[in-house]
């Protein structure tokens, strides 16, 4: 009986090790959002995103803590966390999705691999379907994933007070840059 339990544990570890060969991750993904109007350009940057990508299935998950966004002006950071993102109430945003046709991406071979991505973005307590394009770039064993998309703030129930409606864009551009490592 003891041998069977040990054998089962060894087998489970082996299966997890094999599965891990298909996964890449980062704990330092960079997310930048830009709200730009004629009156003001607001840029928030977060370099602490977590991302896991499974090359076999094409699935990936991404998470970012809202309080980790940094702004040029401290007052912008305060307003972002308290009034817009409500970071205490909604501490993180996530994206769970799929790379369409992951077999077209070879992360072991140098090259640029365009991809289509579909999934669900959860932000400010609201989950919406998102589809965008991205690219995996492999060079000298280094793997970078890039993607850009636009989010309409009202879709995520983020309200812009009338007092500043001309300074904050209704649509925010989001850029993601992930530097992957093998799990």
Backbone as CSV, one residue per row, in Angstrom:
resi,resn,N_x,N_y,N_z,CA_x,CA_y,CA_z,C_x,C_y,C_z
1,UNK,0.820,-1.192,0.000,0.000,0.000,0.000,0.868,1.262,0.000
2,UNK,1.914,1.258,0.825,2.819,2.387,0.927,3.508,2.642,-0.420
3,UNK,3.909,1.569,-1.109,4.558,1.685,-2.412,3.610,2.285,-3.433
4,UNK,2.326,1.941,-3.352,1.349,2.470,-4.297,1.158,3.977,-4.102
5,UNK,1.140,4.412,-2.850,0.998,5.841,-2.555,2.217,6.597,-3.069
6,UNK,3.407,6.069,-2.819,4.640,6.702,-3.289,4.666,6.737,-4.814
7,UNK,4.284,5.646,-5.446,4.234,5.592,-6.902,3.248,6.615,-7.457
8,UNK,2.096,6.759,-6.814,1.089,7.737,-7.243,1.635,9.159,-7.113
9,UNK,2.346,9.448,-6.016,2.940,10.774,-5.832,4.007,11.064,-6.894
10,UNK,4.860,10.097,-7.154,5.895,10.262,-8.175,5.262,10.497,-9.532
11,UNK,4.226,9.750,-9.863,3.524,9.903,-11.129,2.886,11.289,-11.230
12,UNK,2.267,11.741,-10.151,1.644,13.075,-10.144,2.691,14.161,-10.347
13,UNK,3.838,14.043,-9.686,4.916,15.020,-9.865,5.443,15.007,-11.298
14,UNK,5.566,13.813,-11.884,6.030,13.687,-13.260,5.048,14.360,-14.224
15,UNK,3.758,14.120,-14.016,2.740,14.720,-14.887,2.774,16.235,-14.763
16,UNK,2.898,16.765,-13.543,2.993,18.216,-13.360,4.246,18.774,-14.011
17,UNK,5.363,18.041,-13.928,6.603,18.499,-14.560,6.453,18.532,-16.068
18,UNK,5.791,17.542,-16.644,5.563,17.531,-18.088,4.659,18.689,-18.488
19,UNK,3.582,18.906,-17.723,2.679,20.022,-18.007,3.409,21.355,-17.907
20,UNK,4.284,21.506,-16.924,5.008,22.759,-16.725,5.907,23.077,-17.912
21,UNK,6.313,22.053,-18.677,7.161,22.296,-19.842,6.427,23.105,-20.899
22,UNK,5.112,23.113,-20.850,4.305,23.834,-21.818,3.889,25.207,-21.309
23,UNK,4.318,25.588,-20.118,3.869,26.845,-19.525,5.012,27.847,-19.384
24,UNK,4.635,29.096,-19.626,5.551,30.222,-19.468,4.868,31.235,-18.564
25,UNK,5.664,32.018,-17.848,5.078,32.963,-16.917,5.931,34.218,-16.795
26,UNK,5.319,35.231,-16.195,6.045,36.420,-15.794,5.373,36.993,-14.554
27,UNK,6.176,37.604,-13.723,5.657,38.322,-12.560,5.950,39.809,-12.689
28,UNK,6.449,40.190,-13.835,6.807,41.597,-14.046,6.267,42.146,-15.348
29,UNK,5.072,41.706,-15.726,4.469,42.223,-16.955,4.170,43.712,-16.783
30,UNK,4.366,44.457,-17.835,4.136,45.893,-17.799,2.806,46.211,-18.467
31,UNK,1.952,46.925,-17.744,0.665,47.360,-18.270,0.665,48.884,-18.219
32,UNK,0.363,49.500,-19.357,0.301,50.954,-19.438,-1.074,51.330,-19.970
33,UNK,-1.728,52.252,-19.295,-2.967,52.762,-19.868,-2.822,54.261,-20.095
34,UNK,-3.450,54.703,-21.167,-3.353,56.106,-21.557,-4.756,56.647,-21.793
35,UNK,-5.052,57.739,-21.109,-6.272,58.504,-21.339,-5.808,59.831,-21.908
36,UNK,-6.202,60.094,-23.149,-5.704,61.300,-23.801,-6.852,62.110,-24.390
37,UNK,-6.901,63.376,-23.984,-7.855,64.330,-24.544,-7.073,65.553,-24.997
38,UNK,-7.768,66.511,-25.570,-7.095,67.744,-25.985,-6.526,68.500,-24.791
39,UNK,-7.149,68.329,-23.628,-6.726,69.067,-22.443,-5.658,68.374,-21.609
40,UNK,-5.656,67.042,-21.614,-4.728,66.347,-20.728,-4.445,64.927,-21.208
41,UNK,-3.207,64.505,-20.939,-2.805,63.127,-21.199,-2.452,62.507,-19.847
42,UNK,-3.150,61.420,-19.516,-2.916,60.725,-18.249,-2.357,59.347,-18.573
43,UNK,-1.218,59.023,-17.952,-0.569,57.739,-18.183,-0.371,57.039,-16.842
44,UNK,-0.862,55.815,-16.763,-0.654,54.985,-15.583,0.166,53.767,-15.980
45,UNK,1.174,53.436,-15.188,2.071,52.321,-15.509,2.147,51.364,-14.321
46,UNK,2.078,50.085,-14.647,2.174,49.040,-13.634,3.140,47.987,-14.168
47,UNK,4.205,47.701,-13.446,5.206,46.720,-13.886,5.186,45.462,-13.030
48,UNK,4.027,45.161,-12.442,3.931,44.016,-11.541,2.840,43.033,-11.962
49,UNK,2.516,43.003,-13.245,1.496,42.080,-13.720,1.993,40.640,-13.681
50,UNK,1.082,39.728,-13.399,1.390,38.303,-13.383,0.673,37.654,-14.547
51,UNK,1.393,36.809,-15.292,0.833,36.221,-16.495,1.352,34.792,-16.645
52,UNK,0.449,33.862,-16.940,0.817,32.472,-17.219,0.230,32.110,-18.571
53,UNK,1.060,31.513,-19.428,0.625,31.118,-20.768,0.957,29.645,-20.989
54,UNK,-0.035,28.866,-21.416,0.126,27.444,-21.707,0.206,27.277,-23.222
55,UNK,1.374,26.896,-23.723,1.581,26.795,-25.178,0.785,25.661,-25.801
56,UNK,0.478,24.645,-25.030,-0.247,23.493,-25.566,-1.714,23.834,-25.828
57,UNK,-2.350,24.490,-24.858,-3.780,24.782,-24.975,-4.074,26.181,-25.504
58,UNK,-3.093,27.082,-25.403,-3.310,28.470,-25.804,-3.946,29.308,-24.713
59,UNK,-4.218,28.710,-23.576,-4.853,29.449,-22.485,-3.839,30.311,-21.755
60,UNK,-4.319,31.465,-21.311,-3.484,32.262,-20.425,-4.341,33.047,-19.455
61,UNK,-3.703,33.405,-18.362,-4.347,34.204,-17.332,-3.413,35.331,-16.949
62,UNK,-4.019,36.475,-16.706,-3.271,37.677,-16.415,-3.946,38.379,-15.243
63,UNK,-3.149,38.905,-14.321,-3.703,39.651,-13.193,-2.798,40.834,-12.876
64,UNK,-3.425,41.925,-12.462,-2.669,43.116,-12.088,-3.377,43.780,-10.907
65,UNK,-2.593,44.171,-9.900,-3.145,44.892,-8.755,-3.326,46.355,-9.141
66,UNK,-4.502,46.876,-8.891,-4.812,48.243,-9.302,-3.985,49.279,-8.545
67,UNK,-3.686,49.018,-7.283,-2.902,49.981,-6.489,-1.438,50.044,-6.932
68,UNK,-1.033,49.157,-7.828,0.354,49.163,-8.291,0.576,50.085,-9.487
69,UNK,-0.475,50.743,-9.957,-0.296,51.708,-11.045,0.368,52.964,-10.499
70,UNK,1.332,53.465,-11.257,2.092,54.647,-10.872,1.812,55.751,-11.895
71,UNK,1.687,56.974,-11.399,1.388,58.126,-12.241,2.456,59.191,-12.056
72,UNK,2.525,60.090,-13.005,3.499,61.179,-12.931,3.231,62.072,-11.719
73,UNK,1.941,62.286,-11.427,1.560,63.143,-10.303,0.877,62.291,-9.226
74,UNK,1.285,62.487,-7.981,0.719,61.713,-6.865,-0.791,61.917,-6.746
75,UNK,-1.264,63.114,-7.055,-2.686,63.393,-6.960,-3.485,62.549,-7.958
76,UNK,-2.927,62.336,-9.139,-3.585,61.471,-10.128,-3.705,60.048,-9.597
77,UNK,-2.654,59.582,-8.958,-2.650,58.231,-8.387,-3.737,58.097,-7.315
78,UNK,-3.846,59.116,-6.485,-4.861,59.113,-5.435,-6.275,59.096,-6.038
79,UNK,-6.517,59.962,-7.008,-7.836,60.006,-7.658,-8.146,58.697,-8.372
80,UNK,-7.151,58.126,-9.040,-7.341,56.855,-9.743,-7.798,55.774,-8.774
81,UNK,-7.080,55.628,-7.663,-7.377,54.563,-6.701,-8.672,54.791,-5.926
82,UNK,-8.961,56.043,-5.582,-10.135,56.317,-4.755,-11.412,56.547,-5.566
83,UNK,-11.317,57.286,-6.655,-12.526,57.724,-7.362,-12.886,56.902,-8.590
84,UNK,-11.895,56.361,-9.287,-12.185,55.696,-10.555,-12.075,54.171,-10.440
85,UNK,-10.900,53.680,-10.134,-10.694,52.231,-10.025,-11.304,51.673,-8.744
86,UNK,-11.476,52.523,-7.744,-11.959,52.091,-6.429,-11.167,50.853,-5.987
87,UNK,-9.863,51.037,-5.941,-8.920,49.932,-5.728,-9.119,49.167,-4.423
88,UNK,-9.647,49.798,-3.402,-9.913,49.071,-2.154,-11.066,48.093,-2.337
89,UNK,-12.049,48.479,-3.119,-13.219,47.635,-3.367,-12.946,46.602,-4.464
90,UNK,-12.183,47.003,-5.496,-11.845,46.139,-6.634,-10.325,46.112,-6.776
91,UNK,-9.639,45.309,-5.954,-8.179,45.381,-5.866,-7.404,44.923,-7.101
92,UNK,-8.015,44.094,-7.954,-7.248,43.642,-9.117,-8.135,43.534,-10.348
93,UNK,-7.472,43.549,-11.480,-8.110,43.276,-12.757,-7.500,41.999,-13.300
94,UNK,-8.321,41.213,-13.998,-7.833,39.954,-14.554,-8.270,39.815,-16.003
95,UNK,-7.520,39.024,-16.724,-7.900,38.639,-18.079,-7.657,37.140,-18.187
96,UNK,-8.684,36.417,-18.581,-8.562,34.977,-18.809,-8.966,34.743,-20.250
97,UNK,-8.045,34.171,-21.011,-8.356,34.015,-22.417,-7.572,32.925,-23.105
98,UNK,-7.672,32.986,-24.419,-7.049,31.983,-25.284,-6.347,32.668,-26.446
99,UNK,-5.226,32.107,-26.821,-4.581,32.458,-28.082,-5.177,31.506,-29.113
100,UNK,-5.742,32.073,-30.165,-6.309,31.231,-31.214,-5.181,30.530,-31.959
101,UNK,-5.338,29.272,-32.210,-4.378,28.450,-32.943,-2.956,28.570,-32.377
102,UNK,-2.760,28.127,-31.130,-1.441,28.242,-30.499,-0.349,27.434,-31.200
103,UNK,-0.729,26.494,-32.060,0.276,25.689,-32.760,1.098,26.532,-33.743
104,UNK,0.625,27.723,-34.088,1.366,28.615,-34.994,2.481,29.367,-34.276
105,UNK,2.550,29.219,-32.944,3.552,29.921,-32.144,4.568,28.911,-31.634
106,UNK,5.843,29.132,-31.953,6.915,28.252,-31.497,7.858,29.079,-30.623
107,UNK,7.659,29.003,-29.319,8.450,29.826,-28.406,9.878,29.321,-28.232
108,UNK,10.230,28.229,-28.897,11.603,27.729,-28.823,12.411,28.158,-30.048
109,UNK,11.793,28.861,-30.989,12.460,29.257,-32.228,12.318,30.763,-32.428
110,UNK,13.451,31.430,-32.726,13.418,32.869,-32.971,12.409,33.204,-34.063
111,UNK,11.689,34.294,-33.840,10.714,34.747,-34.819,9.687,35.657,-34.187
112,UNK,8.834,36.204,-35.052,7.731,37.047,-34.621,6.449,36.315,-34.989
113,UNK,5.613,36.072,-34.000,4.413,35.270,-34.184,3.165,36.091,-33.847
114,UNK,2.471,36.617,-34.871,1.217,37.341,-34.613,0.148,36.368,-34.114
115,UNK,-0.675,36.829,-33.173,-1.736,35.987,-32.619,-3.023,36.793,-32.460
116,UNK,-4.119,36.060,-32.443,-5.411,36.643,-32.095,-5.757,36.123,-30.714
117,UNK,-6.270,37.015,-29.887,-6.545,36.699,-28.492,-8.009,37.004,-28.195
118,UNK,-8.654,36.072,-27.520,-10.028,36.285,-27.064,-10.111,35.866,-25.611
119,UNK,-10.912,36.590,-24.861,-11.086,36.213,-23.474,-12.004,37.158,-22.756
120,UNK,-11.901,37.123,-21.434,-12.746,37.961,-20.609,-11.895,38.821,-19.690
121,UNK,-12.124,40.119,-19.784,-11.460,41.097,-18.933,-12.402,41.438,-17.788
122,UNK,-11.907,41.287,-16.569,-12.672,41.677,-15.384,-11.965,42.876,-14.760
123,UNK,-12.731,43.951,-14.655,-12.187,45.192,-14.102,-13.331,45.931,-13.406
124,UNK,-13.062,46.462,-12.252,-14.047,47.256,-11.524,-15.316,46.437,-11.261
125,UNK,-15.127,45.108,-11.075,-16.237,44.221,-10.766,-17.098,43.812,-11.944
126,UNK,-16.692,44.191,-13.156,-17.459,43.886,-14.367,-16.605,43.014,-15.280
127,UNK,-17.215,41.991,-15.859,-16.514,41.100,-16.784,-17.104,41.276,-18.179
128,UNK,-16.224,41.513,-19.148,-16.638,41.714,-20.543,-15.754,40.888,-21.460
129,UNK,-16.335,40.442,-22.574,-15.564,39.759,-23.613,-14.664,40.759,-24.309
130,UNK,-13.438,40.336,-24.588,-12.460,41.175,-25.283,-11.802,40.329,-26.363
131,UNK,-11.618,40.919,-27.536,-10.871,40.273,-28.618,-9.866,41.290,-29.137
132,UNK,-8.638,40.852,-29.327,-7.598,41.749,-29.809,-6.522,40.941,-30.508
133,UNK,-5.544,41.639,-31.010,-4.390,40.985,-31.624,-3.172,41.253,-30.764
134,UNK,-2.217,40.360,-30.885,-0.982,40.513,-30.146,0.141,39.876,-30.931
135,UNK,1.291,39.809,-30.297,2.445,39.205,-30.953,3.350,38.596,-29.887
136,UNK,3.897,37.439,-30.199,4.986,36.860,-29.412,6.244,37.076,-30.228
137,UNK,7.266,37.617,-29.591,8.548,37.816,-30.262,9.606,37.020,-29.510
138,UNK,10.279,36.117,-30.241,11.306,35.271,-29.656,12.639,35.651,-30.296
139,UNK,13.608,35.978,-29.442,14.931,36.355,-29.962,15.987,35.916,-28.958
140,UNK,16.843,34.991,-29.381,17.924,34.516,-28.518,17.419,33.880,-27.238
141,UNK,16.293,33.201,-27.317,15.723,32.537,-26.145,14.874,33.446,-25.279
142,UNK,14.866,34.741,-25.568,14.052,35.690,-24.811,12.680,35.783,-25.476
143,UNK,11.607,35.715,-24.671,10.246,35.700,-25.192,9.487,36.917,-24.663
144,UNK,8.980,37.713,-25.591,8.200,38.900,-25.247,6.811,38.755,-25.856
145,UNK,5.784,39.002,-25.062,4.413,39.038,-25.555,3.914,40.468,-25.503
146,UNK,3.266,40.925,-26.595,2.776,42.303,-26.666,1.327,42.309,-27.135
147,UNK,0.567,43.233,-26.587,-0.812,43.391,-27.018,-1.286,44.795,-26.686
148,UNK,-2.216,45.292,-27.482,-2.835,46.595,-27.261,-4.331,46.450,-27.473
149,UNK,-5.100,47.145,-26.669,-6.539,47.175,-26.881,-7.121,48.426,-26.232
150,UNK,-8.381,48.686,-26.534,-9.058,49.872,-26.013,-10.219,49.432,-25.138
151,UNK,-10.365,50.108,-24.010,-11.439,49.828,-23.066,-12.293,51.086,-22.922
152,UNK,-13.595,50.914,-23.049,-14.532,52.010,-22.792,-14.878,51.975,-21.311
153,UNK,-14.561,53.049,-20.595,-14.718,53.074,-19.140,-16.160,52.810,-18.702
154,UNK,-17.120,53.335,-19.425,-18.529,53.136,-19.057,-18.923,51.661,-19.095
155,UNK,-18.291,50.876,-19.972,-18.583,49.437,-20.045,-18.242,48.727,-18.739
156,UNK,-17.318,49.304,-17.979,-16.883,48.715,-16.710,-17.398,49.512,-15.507
157,UNK,-18.428,50.300,-15.764,-19.092,51.098,-14.728,-18.130,52.032,-14.003
158,UNK,-17.176,52.561,-14.753,-16.271,53.566,-14.213,-16.798,54.915,-14.673
159,UNK,-17.247,55.701,-13.710,-17.887,56.974,-14.012,-16.874,58.109,-13.995
160,UNK,-17.049,59.009,-14.956,-16.211,60.202,-15.026,-17.064,61.379,-14.557
161,UNK,-16.667,62.027,-13.466,-17.452,63.171,-12.979,-17.519,64.277,-14.035
162,UNK,-18.640,64.959,-14.103,-18.835,66.012,-15.115,-17.795,67.115,-14.991
163,UNK,-17.289,67.333,-13.808,-16.284,68.370,-13.579,-15.003,68.132,-14.381
164,UNK,-14.646,66.854,-14.627,-13.399,66.532,-15.334,-13.637,65.772,-16.643
165,UNK,-14.873,65.750,-17.125,-15.201,64.945,-18.308,-14.401,65.338,-19.550
166,UNK,-13.924,66.579,-19.625,-13.125,66.998,-20.781,-11.646,66.636,-20.634
167,UNK,-11.245,66.229,-19.440,-9.848,65.894,-19.189,-9.575,64.390,-19.234
168,UNK,-10.632,63.585,-19.136,-10.464,62.137,-19.102,-11.201,61.524,-20.285
169,UNK,-10.494,60.756,-21.067,-11.074,60.116,-22.239,-12.059,59.031,-21.828
170,UNK,-13.118,58.875,-22.587,-14.101,57.819,-22.331,-13.530,56.455,-22.691
171,UNK,-12.580,56.453,-23.618,-11.908,55.229,-24.056,-10.441,55.304,-23.664
172,UNK,-9.957,54.249,-23.029,-8.583,54.200,-22.535,-7.806,53.165,-23.338
173,UNK,-6.617,53.548,-23.795,-5.738,52.626,-24.517,-4.909,51.848,-23.501
174,UNK,-4.892,50.523,-23.657,-4.118,49.683,-22.747,-3.088,48.900,-23.543
175,UNK,-1.838,48.955,-23.091,-0.739,48.201,-23.701,-0.192,47.231,-22.670
176,UNK,0.086,46.007,-23.130,0.624,44.978,-22.241,1.918,44.445,-22.845
177,UNK,2.947,44.314,-22.018,4.239,43.784,-22.438,4.679,42.755,-21.398
178,UNK,4.784,41.497,-21.824,5.153,40.418,-20.907,6.476,39.804,-21.330
179,UNK,7.383,39.691,-20.411,8.686,39.054,-20.621,8.600,37.664,-19.989
180,UNK,8.418,36.633,-20.809,8.130,35.292,-20.304,9.385,34.488,-19.965
181,UNK,9.196,33.636,-18.971,10.204,32.641,-18.596,9.499,31.293,-18.526
182,UNK,10.244,30.229,-18.756,9.665,28.895,-18.699,9.416,28.498,-17.248
183,UNK,8.289,27.859,-16.995,7.976,27.420,-15.628,8.813,26.202,-15.278
